[in-house]
């Protein structure tokens, strides 16, 4: 939201710091996000954590939100025993502060030393990422690139098929495919990719990403297309 509802040439300040806890064996992490965006009216601030609450739809991106982000964020923070607070002024910007308590692992240093150095890495992999949700795409892209992978993005199944069709043989090491997408869903896109007359189309791993559990029949159907379901 700090990016989406910021002004042209605006600024975003992010910080993370550890706050000592009075409880033994515990610590608190404080996350601050401050922007120079459009801010919120006092009236809307009363409803910001309500599901589907939206004040302004003129975002700087072409993607329309659902108004669920803040409600979900607060629920997740509270489930972790934390707090989320904010200050906002219309036309000036907004600051969010999240504080979450964590247990201190007394064996962390020892465990790090024992970490298997032969652990598999995705560094250098070329990944085709198909996802229609802007936030999910941003998170997945960040996580993959942070591990050294090269990510090509498709915003629906049809884009994924076309990007694969135009790619060089063997260019993609794996495809991450969202199931529920507009224009063409993940099932149809997988079927079309597998039907292409090229060897890598039959062999490239396609991993399905979904928030919904598969029925047994669908799992079998998907596996028959060499598509591997991954519940997120």
C-alpha positions as a printed Julia matrix, in Angstrom:
232×3 Matrix{Float64}:
   0.0     0.0     0.0
   2.88    2.38    0.74
   3.95    2.01   -2.88
   0.51    1.69   -4.42
  -0.93    4.82   -2.83
   2.2     6.95   -2.77
   2.57   10.13   -4.75
   4.87   10.61   -7.75
   8.5    10.79   -6.58
   7.31    9.99   -3.07
   9.35    8.32   -0.35
   9.0     5.18    1.78
  10.88    4.61    5.01
  11.26    1.06    6.32
  12.95    0.0     9.53
  13.26   -3.08   11.7
  14.76   -3.09   15.17
  14.89   -5.35   18.19
  13.31   -4.12   21.42
  14.41   -5.78   24.67
  11.62   -7.67   26.41
  10.95   -7.79   30.14
  10.03  -11.46   29.75
  12.97  -13.88   30.04
  13.74  -15.78   26.86
  11.72  -13.34   24.73
  12.42  -10.4    22.45
  10.24   -8.02   20.44
  10.79   -6.97   16.84
   9.46   -3.6    15.74
   8.71   -2.94   12.07
   7.96    0.59   10.84
   6.67    1.58    7.4
   6.29    5.31    6.74
   5.22    6.82    3.42
   4.55   10.22    1.86
   1.36    9.04    0.2
  -2.2    10.28    0.06
  -2.93    9.53    3.71
  -6.37    8.74    5.16
  -9.24   10.82    6.47
 -10.05   10.59   10.17
 -13.37    8.95    9.32
 -11.78    6.18    7.24
  -9.17    5.51    9.91
 -12.0     4.19   12.1
 -12.73    1.47    9.52
  -9.31    0.64    8.06
  -9.14   -2.83    9.65
 -12.66   -3.8     8.54
 -12.89   -6.33    5.66
 -13.45   -4.74    2.23
 -12.9    -1.22    3.58
 -11.57    1.08    0.85
 -11.44    4.86    0.75
  -9.62    5.63   -2.46
  -9.44    3.56   -5.63
  -7.18    5.84   -7.67
  -4.01    3.88   -7.04
  -0.83    4.42   -9.03
  -1.01    0.88  -10.41
  -3.51   -0.82  -12.7
  -4.34   -3.46  -10.11
  -7.49   -3.01   -8.05
  -7.35   -4.14   -4.43
 -10.04   -5.98   -2.48
  -9.89   -4.05    0.77
  -8.85   -7.2     2.65
  -5.15   -6.49    3.11
  -5.28   -4.56    6.37
  -7.86   -6.89    7.93
  -5.69   -9.9     7.11
  -2.52   -8.14    8.3
  -4.03   -7.33   11.68
  -5.36  -10.85   12.15
  -1.95  -12.36   11.35
  -0.14   -9.97   13.69
  -2.6   -10.63   16.51
  -2.3   -14.4    16.05
   1.42  -13.95   16.64
   0.69  -12.06   19.84
   1.69   -8.72   18.35
   0.18   -5.3    17.77
  -0.3    -3.09   14.72
  -0.86    0.66   15.07
  -0.78    3.6    12.69
  -0.87    7.36   12.3
  -2.12    9.05    9.15
  -2.82   12.54    7.85
  -4.71   13.23    4.65
  -2.35   14.51    1.97
   0.74   13.97    4.14
   1.21   10.22    4.53
   0.86    7.22    6.82
   3.05    5.42    9.33
   2.42    1.83   10.42
   4.14    0.23   13.41
   4.07   -3.53   13.98
   5.48   -5.13   17.11
   5.72   -8.89   17.4
   7.15  -10.93   20.3
   9.48  -13.84   19.57
  11.05  -16.57   21.64
  14.83  -16.51   21.69
  16.35  -19.76   20.47
  19.18  -20.65   22.88
  20.62  -23.15   20.39
  20.53  -20.88   17.32
  24.31  -20.54   16.99
  24.84  -24.26   17.44
  22.16  -25.09   14.88
  23.67  -22.71   12.34
  27.01  -24.48   12.65
  25.35  -27.82   12.0
  23.48  -26.58    8.94
  24.02  -28.81    5.94
  26.26  -26.93    3.52
  25.06  -29.16    0.7
  21.53  -27.77    0.98
  19.97  -27.33   -2.44
  19.85  -23.81   -3.84
  17.72  -22.15   -6.52
  20.49  -19.69   -7.34
  20.77  -19.27  -11.09
  17.49  -21.01  -11.92
  15.29  -19.43  -14.6
  11.72  -19.47  -13.28
   8.47  -18.63  -15.07
   6.08  -17.26  -12.44
   2.37  -17.12  -13.34
   0.26  -15.19  -10.81
  -2.57  -12.68  -11.26
  -2.55  -11.21   -7.74
  -0.2    -8.22   -7.49
   0.7    -8.75   -3.83
   1.3   -12.5    -4.24
   3.41  -11.81   -7.33
   5.48   -9.2    -5.5
   6.12  -11.48   -2.52
   6.97  -14.54   -4.63
   9.24  -12.53   -6.94
  11.08  -11.01   -3.97
  11.6   -14.38   -2.27
  12.82  -16.07   -5.45
  15.14  -13.25   -6.51
  16.47  -13.0    -2.97
  17.66  -16.61   -3.36
  19.38  -15.8    -6.64
  16.76  -17.0    -9.13
  15.93  -15.22  -12.39
  12.16  -14.59  -12.57
  10.0   -13.97  -15.63
   6.45  -12.87  -14.77
   3.14  -13.8   -16.39
  -0.12  -12.27  -15.14
  -2.42  -15.02  -16.43
  -2.29  -18.49  -17.95
  -2.32  -17.25  -21.53
   0.7   -15.02  -20.91
   2.49  -17.98  -19.35
   1.83  -20.16  -22.4
   3.0   -17.44  -24.81
   6.16  -16.71  -22.8
   7.03  -20.4   -22.74
   6.2   -20.81  -26.45
   8.54  -17.94  -27.38
  11.34  -19.04  -25.05
  14.45  -20.89  -26.15
  14.34  -24.68  -25.57
  15.41  -25.41  -22.02
  15.33  -21.72  -21.02
  13.03  -22.28  -18.04
  14.06  -24.64  -15.26
  10.65  -24.61  -13.56
   7.21  -23.0   -13.86
   5.28  -21.79  -10.82
   1.63  -21.76  -11.85
  -1.23  -20.16   -9.94
  -4.47  -22.11  -10.4
  -7.15  -19.41  -10.32
  -6.26  -16.78  -12.96
  -8.25  -14.72  -15.47
  -8.17  -15.25  -19.25
  -6.77  -18.79  -18.8
  -6.48  -20.72  -15.54
  -3.53  -22.79  -14.4
  -5.02  -26.13  -15.44
  -5.62  -24.98  -19.03
  -2.22  -23.31  -19.26
  -0.48  -26.47  -18.06
  -2.35  -28.59  -20.59
  -1.4   -26.23  -23.44
   2.27  -26.11  -22.41
   2.43  -29.92  -22.21
   0.89  -30.17  -25.69
   3.54  -28.0   -27.35
   5.72  -29.79  -29.9
   9.03  -29.4   -28.09
  10.89  -31.7   -25.75
  11.21  -29.32  -22.79
   7.44  -28.79  -22.76
   7.04  -32.4   -21.68
   9.77  -32.32  -19.04
   9.82  -28.88  -17.4
   8.48  -29.12  -13.8
   5.22  -27.18  -13.33
   4.37  -26.49   -9.7
   0.79  -25.47   -8.94
   0.24  -22.72   -6.37
  -3.15  -22.49   -4.71
  -4.84  -21.48   -1.47
  -7.45  -24.21   -1.93
  -7.06  -27.91   -1.23
  -7.39  -30.24   -4.21
  -9.97  -32.98   -4.33
  -8.51  -36.45   -4.78
  -9.72  -36.69   -8.38
  -8.21  -33.34   -9.26
  -4.87  -34.24   -7.73
  -4.77  -37.38   -9.88
  -5.82  -35.39  -12.94
  -3.15  -32.76  -12.33
  -0.4   -35.29  -11.64
  -1.23  -37.04  -14.89
  -0.24  -33.78  -16.6
   2.99  -33.67  -14.61
   1.79  -30.71  -12.59
   2.71  -30.83   -8.93
   0.22  -29.25   -6.48
   1.61  -27.1    -3.68
  -0.83  -25.78   -1.08
   0.1   -22.26    0.07
